[in-house]
Amino acid sequence: MTILKKCLAAMLLAASTQAFAIPTLSLSAAPATVGSTVDLAVKISDISDLYSYQFTLTFDSALLKANSVVEGGFLGTAGPTYSDGGVINNATGLISYVFNTRLGAGAGAFGSGDLAHISLDALALGSAALTFSDVLFLDSRLNEIAVTADNGSVQVVPEPATYMMMGVGLAALGVMRRRQLGARA
């Protein structure tokens, strides 16, 4: 009977322990049209005691042009911060060493939110890959926090008016073809 009690106790202990997820760094942007500006949100989810972070972002310079990087509101929920939008190089498609840090003593930020917002111009149609590198996250004791970086993309699509014009053109071709077939009969 003691083995049964031990097994039952082990199962209860396993069921009551909290599962700890690794924080995730991700990107969020709506599809864009050529000539429009895209707001790319850099997000963190499920993090504890975030005190400081940095990352580099690579993008497709044939499809996108970076304009600016501004601090998101998440880290500021824990107190005053100091940030830098990194160095933008549109020729190589690189935004190097974007960082933000809390100022002073105290705990970092907990939870999920926006770390940064990147303004991009859509230059041409296609799927622009976005890749993180040089990722470093620190807690308030300056210990590294393991983070999963989910790379993303921005879809640059034709304007809806382009689809409408193509549809009207196809309809006109259909009418012309029908007239040609009717004239032969």
Buried (B, 14 or more C-beta within 10 A) or exposed (E): EEEEEEEEEEEEEEEEEEEEEEBBBBBEBEEBBBEEEBEBBBBBBBBEBBBBBBBBBBBBBEBBBBEEBEBBEBBBEBBEBEBEBBEBEBEEBBBBBBBBBBEEEEBBBBEBBBBBBBBBBBBEEBEBBBBBEEBEBBBBEEEEBEBEBEBBBBBBBEEEEEEEEEEEEEEEEEEEEEEEEEEEE
